[in-house]
């Protein structure tokens, strides 16, 4: 139900926009669906509410897209005006969720759906409140554990994030999203993972890769997942050059379009440069032609030039990489 544009909407209207954007890059949600009686009046009402949510967010998607096109022509509406229009369109849905839950307080799916809505529009603290109430009603829902783990991964405590990802996987061991989210959290919070699992940093890397491997096995055509796997190699010192290049090669094989392929070329160039393989690094940089990568390409090119020059006729070490 949620889209990338709606995630961007969440960042726009949320009080803490930095956290909201992190939440978007952060995570998709694995949904577990119970079989229900489609003719039940309450379920019919709930489905109508979900349709209203979808319609409203589709209209907001269009509003954001249209305004972005107008902005490119110098005619977009001011940010605050756009924010107000978005909130005006979503407010009736918010009230409808509140009314439904007031009349059906034990409807766990409604609380999960409302939590998703709140996470996109008003912040994770309110979403967490709804999810925790949903968990009291349904203690065997893997998606609730996963969604709460996502929030604990952002707001803490980290130990509950680890515990809840484990519980989600225990309840549904064939959902790749759970392994993906768990692997990312273990990788990002390595010290916390060391303390929680009583393992070394290298064992933490191994655990993250094991979780990612399970996710890839279950969802082998997922390009964002393959990219996340490949990105983890930047955190390992010393850099495992050949393993990193292989991971990006795997991502390249399932890239959907030229934008994704050129994004992989950026990483090929950077890793080869870090490894002192300057010729292939420059070849990959030359293969990047899309304007969206122009600034990053320029930075990498300057880095590469700085690393190559000290080696021309000297035994000097390459220049230190400028952080992007």
BELKASUL-V813639 format. One record per residue. RES is the residue in three letters. SS is DSSP state (hx for helix, st for strand, lp for the rest). PSI is psi as a letter, one per 40 degrees, with the letter a starting at -180 (* if undefined). Layout:
BEGIN
res->RES ss->SS psi->PSI
res->RES ss->SS psi->PSI
END
This chain:
BEGIN
res->UNK ss->lp psi->d
res->UNK ss->lp psi->i
res->UNK ss->lp psi->i
res->UNK ss->hx psi->d
res->UNK ss->hx psi->d
res->UNK ss->hx psi->d
res->UNK ss->hx psi->d
res->UNK ss->hx psi->d
res->UNK ss->hx psi->d
res->UNK ss->hx psi->d
res->UNK ss->hx psi->d
res->UNK ss->hx psi->d
res->UNK ss->hx psi->e
res->UNK ss->lp psi->i
res->UNK ss->lp psi->d
res->UNK ss->lp psi->g
res->UNK ss->hx psi->d
res->UNK ss->hx psi->d
res->UNK ss->hx psi->d
res->UNK ss->hx psi->d
res->UNK ss->hx psi->d
res->UNK ss->hx psi->d
res->UNK ss->hx psi->d
res->UNK ss->hx psi->d
res->UNK ss->hx psi->d
res->UNK ss->hx psi->c
res->UNK ss->lp psi->i
res->UNK ss->lp psi->i
res->UNK ss->lp psi->h
res->UNK ss->lp psi->h
res->UNK ss->lp psi->h
res->UNK ss->lp psi->h
res->UNK ss->lp psi->h
res->UNK ss->lp psi->i
res->UNK ss->lp psi->h
res->UNK ss->lp psi->i
res->UNK ss->lp psi->h
res->UNK ss->lp psi->e
res->UNK ss->lp psi->e
res->UNK ss->lp psi->h
res->UNK ss->hx psi->d
res->UNK ss->hx psi->d
res->UNK ss->hx psi->d
res->UNK ss->hx psi->d
res->UNK ss->hx psi->d
res->UNK ss->hx psi->d
res->UNK ss->hx psi->d
res->UNK ss->hx psi->d
res->UNK ss->hx psi->d
res->UNK ss->hx psi->d
res->UNK ss->hx psi->d
res->UNK ss->hx psi->d
res->UNK ss->hx psi->d
res->UNK ss->hx psi->d
res->UNK ss->hx psi->d
res->UNK ss->hx psi->d
res->UNK ss->hx psi->d
res->UNK ss->hx psi->d
res->UNK ss->hx psi->d
res->UNK ss->hx psi->d
res->UNK ss->hx psi->d
res->UNK ss->hx psi->d
res->UNK ss->hx psi->d
res->UNK ss->hx psi->d
res->UNK ss->hx psi->d
res->UNK ss->hx psi->d
res->UNK ss->hx psi->d
res->UNK ss->hx psi->d
res->UNK ss->hx psi->d
res->UNK ss->hx psi->d
res->UNK ss->hx psi->d
res->UNK ss->hx psi->d
res->UNK ss->lp psi->e
res->UNK ss->lp psi->f
res->UNK ss->lp psi->e
res->UNK ss->lp psi->i
res->UNK ss->lp psi->i
res->UNK ss->lp psi->i
res->UNK ss->hx psi->d
res->UNK ss->hx psi->d
res->UNK ss->hx psi->d
res->UNK ss->hx psi->d
res->UNK ss->hx psi->d
res->UNK ss->hx psi->d
res->UNK ss->hx psi->d
res->UNK ss->hx psi->d
res->UNK ss->hx psi->d
res->UNK ss->hx psi->d
res->UNK ss->hx psi->d
res->UNK ss->hx psi->e
res->UNK ss->hx psi->d
res->UNK ss->hx psi->d
res->UNK ss->hx psi->d
res->UNK ss->hx psi->d
res->UNK ss->hx psi->d
res->UNK ss->hx psi->d
res->UNK ss->hx psi->d
res->UNK ss->hx psi->d
res->UNK ss->hx psi->d
res->UNK ss->hx psi->d
res->UNK ss->hx psi->d
res->UNK ss->hx psi->d
res->UNK ss->hx psi->d
res->UNK ss->lp psi->g
res->UNK ss->lp psi->e
res->UNK ss->lp psi->e
res->UNK ss->lp psi->g
res->UNK ss->hx psi->d
res->UNK ss->hx psi->d
res->UNK ss->hx psi->d
res->UNK ss->hx psi->d
res->UNK ss->hx psi->d
res->UNK ss->hx psi->d
res->UNK ss->hx psi->d
res->UNK ss->hx psi->d
res->UNK ss->hx psi->d
res->UNK ss->hx psi->d
res->UNK ss->hx psi->d
res->UNK ss->hx psi->d
res->UNK ss->hx psi->d
res->UNK ss->hx psi->d
res->UNK ss->lp psi->e
res->UNK ss->lp psi->i
res->UNK ss->hx psi->d
res->UNK ss->hx psi->d
res->UNK ss->hx psi->d
res->UNK ss->hx psi->d
res->UNK ss->hx psi->d
res->UNK ss->hx psi->d
res->UNK ss->hx psi->d
res->UNK ss->hx psi->d
res->UNK ss->hx psi->d
res->UNK ss->hx psi->d
res->UNK ss->hx psi->d
res->UNK ss->hx psi->d
res->UNK ss->hx psi->d
res->UNK ss->hx psi->d
res->UNK ss->lp psi->g
res->UNK ss->lp psi->e
res->UNK ss->lp psi->f
res->UNK ss->lp psi->h
res->UNK ss->hx psi->d
res->UNK ss->hx psi->d
res->UNK ss->hx psi->d
res->UNK ss->hx psi->d
res->UNK ss->hx psi->d
res->UNK ss->hx psi->d
res->UNK ss->hx psi->d
res->UNK ss->hx psi->d
res->UNK ss->hx psi->d
res->UNK ss->hx psi->d
res->UNK ss->hx psi->d
res->UNK ss->hx psi->d
res->UNK ss->hx psi->d
res->UNK ss->hx psi->e
res->UNK ss->lp psi->i
res->UNK ss->lp psi->i
res->UNK ss->hx psi->d
res->UNK ss->hx psi->d
res->UNK ss->hx psi->d
res->UNK ss->hx psi->d
res->UNK ss->hx psi->d
res->UNK ss->hx psi->d
res->UNK ss->hx psi->d
res->UNK ss->hx psi->d
res->UNK ss->hx psi->d
res->UNK ss->hx psi->d
res->UNK ss->hx psi->d
res->UNK ss->hx psi->d
res->UNK ss->hx psi->d
res->UNK ss->hx psi->d
res->UNK ss->lp psi->g
res->UNK ss->lp psi->e
res->UNK ss->lp psi->e
res->UNK ss->lp psi->h
res->UNK ss->hx psi->d
res->UNK ss->hx psi->d
res->UNK ss->hx psi->d
res->UNK ss->hx psi->d
res->UNK ss->hx psi->d
res->UNK ss->hx psi->d
res->UNK ss->hx psi->d
res->UNK ss->hx psi->d
res->UNK ss->hx psi->d
res->UNK ss->hx psi->d
res->UNK ss->hx psi->d
res->UNK ss->hx psi->d
res->UNK ss->hx psi->d
res->UNK ss->lp psi->g
res->UNK ss->hx psi->d
res->UNK ss->hx psi->d
res->UNK ss->hx psi->d
res->UNK ss->hx psi->d
res->UNK ss->hx psi->d
res->UNK ss->hx psi->d
res->UNK ss->hx psi->d
res->UNK ss->hx psi->e
res->UNK ss->lp psi->f
res->UNK ss->lp psi->i
res->UNK ss->lp psi->i
res->UNK ss->hx psi->d
res->UNK ss->hx psi->d
res->UNK ss->hx psi->d
res->UNK ss->hx psi->d
res->UNK ss->hx psi->d
res->UNK ss->hx psi->d
res->UNK ss->hx psi->d
res->UNK ss->hx psi->d
res->UNK ss->hx psi->d
res->UNK ss->hx psi->d
res->UNK ss->hx psi->d
res->UNK ss->hx psi->d
res->UNK ss->hx psi->d
res->UNK ss->hx psi->d
res->UNK ss->hx psi->d
res->UNK ss->hx psi->d
res->UNK ss->hx psi->d
res->UNK ss->hx psi->d
res->UNK ss->lp psi->g
res->UNK ss->lp psi->e
res->UNK ss->lp psi->e
res->UNK ss->lp psi->h
res->UNK ss->hx psi->d
res->UNK ss->hx psi->d
res->UNK ss->hx psi->d
res->UNK ss->hx psi->d
res->UNK ss->hx psi->d
res->UNK ss->hx psi->d
res->UNK ss->hx psi->d
res->UNK ss->hx psi->d
res->UNK ss->hx psi->d
res->UNK ss->hx psi->d
res->UNK ss->hx psi->d
res->UNK ss->hx psi->d
res->UNK ss->hx psi->e
res->UNK ss->lp psi->h
res->UNK ss->lp psi->h
res->UNK ss->lp psi->i
res->UNK ss->lp psi->h
res->UNK ss->lp psi->g
res->UNK ss->hx psi->d
res->UNK ss->hx psi->d
res->UNK ss->hx psi->d
res->UNK ss->hx psi->d
res->UNK ss->hx psi->d
res->UNK ss->hx psi->d
res->UNK ss->hx psi->d
res->UNK ss->hx psi->d
res->UNK ss->hx psi->d
res->UNK ss->hx psi->d
res->UNK ss->hx psi->d
res->UNK ss->hx psi->d
res->UNK ss->hx psi->d
res->UNK ss->lp psi->e
res->UNK ss->lp psi->i
res->UNK ss->lp psi->d
res->UNK ss->lp psi->a
res->UNK ss->hx psi->d
res->UNK ss->hx psi->d
res->UNK ss->hx psi->d
res->UNK ss->hx psi->d
res->UNK ss->hx psi->d
res->UNK ss->hx psi->d
res->UNK ss->hx psi->d
res->UNK ss->hx psi->d
res->UNK ss->hx psi->d
res->UNK ss->hx psi->d
res->UNK ss->hx psi->d
res->UNK ss->hx psi->d
res->UNK ss->hx psi->d
res->UNK ss->hx psi->d
res->UNK ss->hx psi->d
res->UNK ss->hx psi->d
res->UNK ss->hx psi->d
res->UNK ss->lp psi->e
res->UNK ss->lp psi->e
res->UNK ss->lp psi->g
res->UNK ss->hx psi->d
res->UNK ss->hx psi->d
res->UNK ss->hx psi->d
res->UNK ss->hx psi->d
res->UNK ss->hx psi->d
res->UNK ss->hx psi->d
res->UNK ss->hx psi->d
res->UNK ss->hx psi->d
res->UNK ss->hx psi->d
res->UNK ss->lp psi->e
res->UNK ss->lp psi->h
res->UNK ss->lp psi->e
res->UNK ss->lp psi->h
res->UNK ss->hx psi->d
res->UNK ss->hx psi->e
res->UNK ss->hx psi->e
res->UNK ss->hx psi->d
res->UNK ss->hx psi->d
res->UNK ss->hx psi->d
res->UNK ss->hx psi->d
res->UNK ss->hx psi->d
res->UNK ss->hx psi->d
res->UNK ss->hx psi->d
res->UNK ss->hx psi->d
res->UNK ss->hx psi->d
res->UNK ss->hx psi->d
res->UNK ss->hx psi->d
res->UNK ss->hx psi->d
res->UNK ss->hx psi->d
res->UNK ss->hx psi->d
res->UNK ss->hx psi->d
res->UNK ss->hx psi->d
res->UNK ss->lp psi->d
res->UNK ss->lp psi->e
res->UNK ss->lp psi->h
res->UNK ss->lp psi->e
res->UNK ss->lp psi->i
res->UNK ss->lp psi->e
res->UNK ss->lp psi->i
res->UNK ss->lp psi->i
res->UNK ss->lp psi->i
res->UNK ss->lp psi->i
res->UNK ss->lp psi->h
res->UNK ss->lp psi->h
res->UNK ss->lp psi->h
res->UNK ss->lp psi->h
res->UNK ss->lp psi->*
END
